[in-house]
């Protein structure tokens, strides 16, 4: 079973976690297809048919991105709006995502305790990511939750980054 990872990062080269995750995923091309939207569509003009065929040719779909203003980067939102179309992803004849396993992989710049009812932002990361879960449910996909790493803004130790990369691969393999 191959997994398509849609990577959306406005500047992957300066990333802490996402860059390392991509490096690790690319070591196993027989298992993972890494599709970096910012590199494929630098102008934001998305080839919808190509993207839909790419999804259809994989068993699982992971959306990987940094939490960006408590949401995803704008290019991923555009990709979702353009690619998850009526008649393809949802609607009376839209069944291409039905039962397809979908998960998220996110990096958060802030500490995990900031994402809590009593934390700085008064919401959990799970609550913030509800629109993605709801989208998957709406499309009758099999939402498999999310993987997260926290504290990218605080220069995490190399061991933390490496552990995150291995934990991420384990998450994908078990979804």
C-alpha positions in Angstrom: 0.0 0.0 0.0 1.5 3.3 -1.1 1.0 6.6 0.7 0.8 10.0 -1.0 2.1 12.7 1.2 1.0 16.2 0.2 3.6 18.5 1.6 2.8 22.2 1.8 5.4 24.4 3.4 6.0 28.0 2.4 9.8 27.6 2.9 10.8 24.0 3.4 14.5 24.7 3.4 14.2 26.6 6.7 11.9 24.1 8.3 12.9 22.2 11.4 10.5 19.2 11.4 8.9 19.2 7.9 12.3 19.2 6.1 13.5 16.3 8.1 10.3 14.4 7.6 10.6 14.8 3.9 14.2 13.6 3.9 13.2 10.5 5.7 10.1 9.8 3.5 12.2 10.1 0.3 14.4 7.3 1.5 11.5 4.9 0.8 10.0 5.8 -2.6 8.4 2.3 -2.9 6.2 3.2 0.1 5.8 7.0 0.0 5.2 9.5 -2.7 6.3 12.9 -1.5 4.4 15.6 -3.4 5.7 19.1 -2.5 3.0 21.6 -3.6 5.2 24.7 -3.3 7.7 23.2 -5.7 5.2 21.7 -8.2 2.9 24.8 -8.2 5.0 27.9 -7.3 2.5 30.0 -9.2 -0.4 28.5 -7.3 -2.1 27.2 -10.6 -3.1 23.7 -9.7 -3.6 21.0 -12.3 -6.7 19.5 -10.8 -7.0 16.4 -13.0 -3.3 15.5 -12.4 -3.8 15.9 -8.6 -7.0 13.8 -8.6 -5.3 11.0 -10.6 -2.3 11.1 -8.2 -4.7 10.6 -5.2 -6.5 7.8 -7.0 -3.2 6.0 -7.6 -2.5 5.7 -3.9 -4.1 3.9 -1.0 -3.5 6.5 1.7 -3.3 10.3 1.8 -1.4 12.4 4.3 -1.6 16.2 4.4 1.7 17.5 5.9 2.1 21.1 6.8 3.1 23.5 9.5 0.3 25.0 11.5 0.0 28.4 9.9 -2.2 31.0 11.7 -4.0 28.1 13.4 -4.8 26.6 10.0 -2.9 25.3 7.0 -0.7 27.3 4.6 -2.8 29.1 1.9 -1.6 26.8 -1.0 -2.9 23.7 0.8 -6.3 25.4 1.3 -6.4 26.3 -2.4 -5.4 22.7 -3.3 -8.2 21.3 -1.1 -10.7 23.8 -2.7 -9.6 23.0 -6.2 -9.0 19.2 -6.0 -11.8 18.0 -3.7 -14.5 18.8 -6.2 -18.2 18.0 -6.4 -18.7 14.8 -8.4 -15.2 13.6 -7.5 -14.7 13.9 -3.8 -18.3 14.4 -2.7 -21.9 14.7 -4.0 -24.2 12.0 -5.3 -21.5 10.6 -7.6 -18.4 11.9 -5.8 -16.8 8.8 -4.3 -13.1 9.0 -5.0 -12.2 9.6 -1.3 -14.8 7.2 0.1 -13.1 4.9 2.6 -9.6 6.2 1.6 -7.4 6.6 4.7 -6.6 10.3 5.3 -4.4 11.7 8.0 -2.6 14.9 8.9 1.0 15.5 9.9 1.6 18.9 11.4 4.4 20.8 13.0 3.6 23.5 15.5 6.0 26.2 16.3 4.8 26.6 19.9 4.9 24.2 22.8 2.3 21.5 23.3 1.0 22.9 26.6 0.0 26.1 24.7 -2.5 23.9 22.8 -4.8 23.1 25.8 -7.9 24.3 27.4 -5.8 26.1 30.0 -2.9 27.0 27.7 -2.1 30.1 25.9 -4.6 29.6 23.0 -7.4 27.9 25.0 -7.8 25.2 22.4 -6.2 21.8 21.7 -4.5 21.1 18.4 -7.2 18.5 17.8 -9.9 21.2 18.1 -7.9 23.5 15.7 -7.7 20.7 13.2 -11.4 19.9 13.2 -12.1 21.4 9.8 -9.8 18.9 8.2 -11.4 16.0 10.0 -14.8 17.3 9.1 -13.8 17.6 5.4 -12.7 14.0 5.4 -15.9 12.9 7.0 -17.9 14.9 4.5 -16.1 13.1 1.7 -16.8 9.7 3.4 -13.0 9.2 3.8 -11.5 7.2 6.7 -10.0 10.0 8.8 -7.1 8.5 10.8 -6.3 11.5 13.1 -3.0 13.4 13.1 0.7 13.3 13.9 2.2 16.4 15.5 5.5 17.8 16.6 5.7 20.8 18.8 8.2 23.6 19.6 9.8 24.2 16.2 10.3 27.9 17.2 12.4 26.8 20.2 15.2 25.1 18.3 14.6 21.5 19.4 17.5 19.2 20.0 18.7 17.0 17.1 17.5 13.9 19.0 14.0 15.3 19.2 13.9 16.0 15.5 15.2 12.5 14.7 12.7 10.8 17.1 9.9 12.9 15.5 10.9 11.6 12.0 10.9 8.0 13.1 7.6 8.4 15.0 6.1 10.0 11.9 7.0 7.1 9.7 5.5 4.7 12.3 2.3 6.8 12.4 2.0 6.5 8.6 2.7 2.8 8.5 0.0 2.2 11.2 -2.7 4.3 9.8 
